[in-house]
Amino acid sequence: MKKSSPTKKYTHIKMTEKELSLQAILDKTVDGKKIFGTSFALKKNDFSWTGSSGNLKTEESYFIASTTKLFTTALILQLRSAGKINLEDKISIYLDPSIINGLHLYKGMEYSNEITIRNLLAHTSGLPDYFQGKGTHGKSLEDEIKKGHDQFWTFDQAMERTKAMKTHFIPGAKNKAHYSDANFQLLGKIIEVLTETSYSARCDEFILKPLNLQNTYVYQDPADKTPKALYYQAEVLNIPKAMCSFGPDGGIVSTSSDMLIFVEAFFRGRLFPKEYIDELQEWNRIFFPMKSGVGIHLFKVPWLFNPTGAVPYFIGHSGLSGALAYYSPQKDLFVAGTVNQVAYPDISFRTMIKLTQIVTSA
């Protein structure tokens, strides 16, 4: 794929040297082999920037996948702030026995009634992942979807898959975490039970409207062609049925500029009391180089690859789609974006680091 020079391409727009450097990073990221489109937005102090390249337009919406979990976390923390819920509450207080019974069996003992809301947020429940875990037939939903087998599933079906898989440890086991989309399916159901409304309606009333996120919504209509189609390797991955099914664990559509507003509001305390943020930063290893906190993740480049500490650590969340939304407390910088590629989501982190280095350089 032949690409024009960033300088030539953007001569009709007055761009600073820093903005040209940021745009050049996005242009270079789009190679026509692994990445076909990218969109990012950053903010540090009074400097903010939004850019895109390839087949993604700057204000074009895309699937944020598991970055959705930040929205679910925010809704839970809002309910906590309103005194309607405590993180140490057992989920059996809120959910029907038909959901709870048989949910967590470990070494012949049932621990379903011991799971807390904190366990779900922090991925310390020990529950398997209904999406990435292998089902009874030896394949995961993720495997099927990547091969183009698009399909719907309900909350009940997600729970059935979860109950059919082996659990990993007792809820709250010390220094243990296992990433599971089932945790956030359960949190979504708790939100609906407590508020007597849908997850989508709760998001709309308590996050999207207050922040004026006009291009953000929970994806529910498989005929909706608004968000950019995902890629898996070199092929378009058209999976609207699956994207309708994720809901509270990965079903939101947004833009980079909307996500930048959201992630700043999340960490600035505009959605729930800011003092909660410190409580969320209890880290357990989950998958290298990521650590899981309580509803958020920590991304920190290992010392071996970052001996000078030039790359700061980030807190926030990312998704399998190549989308992410993070905050750097060290640099007081917010970043959100996507490379829209299921096969190589790590490229999104590499892009984030490069963009951050430009923005934070002297």
C-alpha positions in Angstrom: 0.0 0.0 0.0 1.5 3.3 -1.1 1.1 6.1 1.4 1.5 9.8 0.8 3.8 11.8 2.9 2.1 13.1 6.1 3.5 16.6 5.4 1.9 16.6 1.9 -1.3 15.0 3.0 -2.0 17.6 5.7 -0.7 20.8 4.2 -4.2 22.3 4.1 -4.4 22.1 7.9 -2.2 24.2 10.1 -0.5 21.6 12.3 2.3 22.1 14.8 5.5 20.0 14.7 4.2 18.0 17.6 0.9 17.3 15.8 2.7 16.3 12.6 4.8 13.9 14.6 1.8 12.3 16.2 0.1 12.0 12.8 3.2 10.4 11.3 3.1 7.7 14.0 -0.5 6.8 13.0 0.4 6.9 9.3 3.3 4.5 9.9 1.2 2.2 12.0 -1.1 1.6 9.1 0.8 -0.8 6.9 -2.0 -2.5 4.9 -0.9 -5.9 6.2 -1.6 -6.0 9.9 -3.2 -2.6 10.5 -5.7 -1.0 8.1 -7.0 1.9 10.2 -6.2 3.6 13.4 -7.7 6.4 15.5 -6.3 8.0 18.7 -6.9 10.9 21.0 -4.7 12.3 23.7 -4.8 15.0 26.3 -2.2 16.5 28.6 -2.9 19.7 30.4 -4.1 22.2 27.8 -2.8 20.1 24.9 -5.3 17.8 23.2 -5.1 16.0 19.9 -7.2 13.6 17.8 -6.0 11.9 14.7 -6.6 8.9 12.5 -5.1 7.1 9.5 -6.0 4.5 7.0 -9.6 3.4 6.6 -10.7 5.0 10.0 -11.9 8.5 10.1 -11.2 10.8 13.1 -14.8 10.8 14.3 -15.7 7.3 13.1 -17.1 5.0 15.7 -15.7 1.5 16.4 -16.1 -1.4 18.8 -14.2 -0.8 22.1 -14.7 -4.4 23.2 -13.5 -5.1 26.8 -12.7 -1.4 27.3 -16.5 -1.5 28.0 -15.6 -2.9 31.4 -14.6 0.6 32.6 -18.2 1.7 32.0 -19.5 -1.2 34.0 -17.0 -0.5 36.8 -18.2 3.2 36.8 -21.8 2.1 37.1 -21.0 -0.2 40.0 -19.1 2.5 41.8 -21.9 5.0 41.3 -24.3 2.5 43.0 -21.8 2.2 45.8 -21.6 5.9 46.2 -25.4 6.0 46.4 -25.3 3.5 49.2 -27.1 0.8 47.2 -24.2 -1.6 47.2 -21.0 -2.5 48.9 -18.0 -4.2 47.2 -17.9 -6.8 49.9 -21.5 -7.8 49.4 -22.0 -11.4 48.3 -23.5 -11.5 44.8 -26.1 -14.0 46.0 -27.8 -11.1 47.8 -28.8 -9.7 44.4 -29.0 -12.6 42.0 -31.6 -15.4 41.8 -30.5 -18.8 43.1 -31.0 -20.2 39.5 -28.0 -18.1 38.5 -25.9 -18.7 41.6 -26.4 -22.5 42.1 -23.6 -24.5 40.5 -21.7 -21.3 39.4 -18.5 -22.0 41.4 -17.6 -25.6 42.2 -14.0 -26.2 43.2 -12.5 -29.5 44.2 -15.9 -30.9 45.1 -17.0 -27.9 47.1 -19.4 -25.1 46.1 -18.2 -21.6 46.7 -20.9 -19.8 44.6 -22.3 -18.0 47.7 -18.9 -16.7 48.7 -18.3 -14.6 45.5 -18.4 -10.9 46.2 -18.8 -7.9 43.9 -15.2 -7.0 44.5 -14.2 -10.5 43.3 -16.1 -9.9 40.1 -14.5 -6.5 39.5 -11.0 -7.7 40.3 -11.2 -11.1 38.5 -10.5 -12.8 41.8 -13.7 -14.9 41.7 -11.9 -17.9 40.2 -14.7 -18.2 37.6 -13.7 -19.5 34.1 -14.1 -17.2 31.0 -17.2 -18.2 29.0 -15.8 -16.4 26.0 -12.1 -17.4 25.9 -12.4 -20.6 27.8 -12.7 -24.0 26.0 -16.2 -25.3 26.0 -17.3 -29.0 26.3 -16.5 -29.5 22.6 -12.9 -28.2 23.0 -13.4 -24.9 21.3 -13.9 -21.4 22.7 -16.5 -18.8 21.5 -13.5 -16.7 20.7 -12.1 -19.4 18.4 -15.5 -19.8 16.6 -16.0 -16.1 16.1 -12.5 -15.5 14.8 -13.3 -18.2 12.2 -16.3 -16.2 11.1 -19.0 -18.2 12.9 -21.0 -15.2 14.1 -23.6 -16.1 16.7 -25.9 -14.7 19.4 -25.8 -15.7 23.1 -27.8 -14.6 26.1 -26.8 -14.0 29.7 -28.3 -17.4 30.6 -26.3 -19.1 27.9 -23.1 -17.4 29.1 -23.8 -18.7 32.6 -24.5 -22.2 31.3 -21.1 -22.2 29.5 -19.4 -20.9 32.7 -21.0 -23.6 34.8 -19.8 -26.3 32.4 -16.1 -25.2 32.7 -13.6 -25.8 35.5 -13.1 -23.0 38.1 -9.6 -21.9 38.8 -9.4 -21.2 42.5 -11.5 -20.3 45.6 -13.0 -16.8 45.4 -10.6 -14.3 46.9 -7.6 -16.7 47.0 -4.5 -14.7 47.9 -2.5 -13.2 45.0 -4.6 -15.0 42.4 -6.6 -13.5 39.5 -8.1 -15.0 36.3 -9.6 -12.8 33.6 -13.2 -13.8 33.0 -15.8 -12.1 31.0 -18.4 -14.0 33.1 -17.5 -11.7 36.0 -18.7 -8.6 34.1 -21.8 -10.4 32.7 -22.7 -11.0 36.4 -22.0 -7.3 37.2 -24.2 -6.2 34.4 -27.0 -8.4 35.7 -26.6 -7.0 39.2 -26.8 -3.4 37.8 -30.1 -4.3 36.1 -31.5 -6.0 39.2 -30.7 -3.0 41.4 -31.8 -0.3 39.0 -34.8 -2.1 37.5 -33.6 -1.0 34.1 -31.5 -2.3 31.3 -27.7 -2.0 31.3 -27.9 0.2 28.1 -30.5 2.6 29.7 -28.4 2.9 32.8 -25.3 3.7 30.8 -27.2 6.3 28.8 -28.7 8.1 31.8 -25.7 8.0 34.2 -22.7 8.2 31.9 -23.4 9.0 28.3 -25.9 11.9 28.7 -24.0 13.6 31.7 -20.8 13.5 29.6 -22.5 14.4 26.4 -21.0 11.3 24.6 -23.1 11.6 21.5 -21.3 8.8 19.5 -21.2 6.2 22.3 -23.8 3.5 22.9 -24.3 -0.1 23.7 -24.5 -2.1 20.5 -27.8 -4.0 20.3 -28.9 -4.1 16.6 -27.0 -6.5 14.3 -28.2 -4.4 11.3 -26.4 -1.4 12.7 -23.5 -0.6 10.3 -22.4 2.5 12.0 -19.2 1.2 13.8 -16.2 0.3 11.6 -16.0 -3.4 11.0 -13.2 -5.2 12.9 -10.3 -7.0 11.2 -8.9 -10.4 12.0 -5.5 -10.6 10.3 -6.0 -9.4 6.7 -9.8 -10.1 6.6 -12.8 -8.1 7.7 -14.4 -9.8 10.7 -18.1 -9.2 10.5 -19.6 -10.4 13.8 -22.6 -8.2 14.6 -24.5 -11.0 16.5 -21.5 -11.5 18.8 -21.0 -7.8 19.4 -24.7 -7.5 20.4 -24.2 -10.3 22.9 -21.3 -8.9 24.9 -23.2 -6.1 26.7 -21.5 -5.2 30.0 -18.3 -7.1 29.3 -17.6 -5.7 25.8 -20.5 -4.3 23.8 -20.0 -0.6 23.6 -19.3 1.4 20.5 -17.6 4.8 20.7 -15.1 7.2 19.1 -11.6 8.2 20.2 -12.7 11.7 21.2 -15.7 10.4 23.2 -13.5 7.8 24.9 -11.0 10.5 25.8 -13.7 12.5 27.5 -14.9 9.3 29.3 -11.5 8.2 30.6 -10.7 11.6 31.9 -14.1 11.8 33.7 -13.4 8.3 35.1 -10.1 9.2 36.7 -10.9 12.8 37.6 -13.8 11.7 39.8 -16.6 13.1 37.6 -18.6 9.8 37.6 -18.0 8.7 41.2 -15.9 9.9 44.2 -12.3 10.3 43.2 -11.0 8.7 46.4 -12.3 5.4 45.0 -9.5 5.4 42.5 -6.8 4.6 45.1 -8.9 1.6 46.3 -9.1 0.2 42.8 -5.3 -0.1 42.6 -4.8 -3.5 44.3 -2.9 -5.4 41.7 -2.7 -9.1 40.8 -0.9 -10.6 37.9 -3.4 -11.6 35.2 -1.5 -11.8 31.9 1.9 -10.4 31.0 2.6 -7.5 31.2 -0.9 -6.6 32.5 -2.1 -6.7 36.1 -5.7 -6.6 37.3 -7.0 -4.1 39.8 -10.5 -3.7 41.0 -12.3 -2.9 37.7 -9.2 -1.5 36.1 -6.0 -2.8 34.7 -2.3 -1.7 35.1 -0.1 -1.7 32.0 3.6 -1.3 32.9 6.5 -2.0 30.6 8.9 -4.4 32.4 12.1 -2.9 33.6 14.2 -5.1 31.2 12.6 -3.2 28.3 12.3 0.1 30.2 15.5 0.5 32.4 15.4 4.3 32.4 11.7 4.4 33.3 11.1 6.6 30.2 7.8 4.8 29.5 5.3 5.6 32.3 2.8 3.1 33.7 -0.9 3.4 32.6 -4.1 2.5 34.4 -7.4 1.9 32.5 -8.5 -0.9 30.2 -8.2 -2.4 26.8 -10.1 -4.7 24.5 -9.4 -7.6 22.2 -10.4 -5.4 19.3 -7.3 -3.3 19.7 -9.1 -0.5 21.5 -7.9 1.0 24.8 -8.4 3.9 27.2 -5.7 4.7 29.7 -4.5 7.3 32.1 -0.8 8.0 33.1 -0.7 9.3 36.6 3.0 10.1 36.3 2.5 12.2 33.2 -1.1 13.3 33.9 -1.9 12.2 30.4 -5.0 10.6 29.0 -5.1 8.5 25.8 -7.8 6.5 24.0 -7.9 4.8 20.6 -7.8 1.7 18.5 -5.9 -0.2 15.8 -9.1 -2.1 15.1 -7.3 -5.4 14.8 -8.3 -8.5 16.7 -5.2 -10.5 15.8 -2.6 -7.9 16.9 -4.1 -5.8 19.8 -0.5 -5.3 21.2 0.1 -2.9 18.3 -2.3 -0.5 20.1 -0.1 -0.4 23.1 3.0 0.1 21.0 1.2 3.0 19.3 0.1 4.5 22.7 3.7 4.4 24.0 5.0 6.2 20.8 2.3 8.9 21.0 2.9 9.4 24.7 6.6 9.9 24.2 5.9 12.6 21.6 3.5 14.4 23.9 5.6 14.2 27.0 9.0 15.1 25.4 10.5 18.4 26.2 
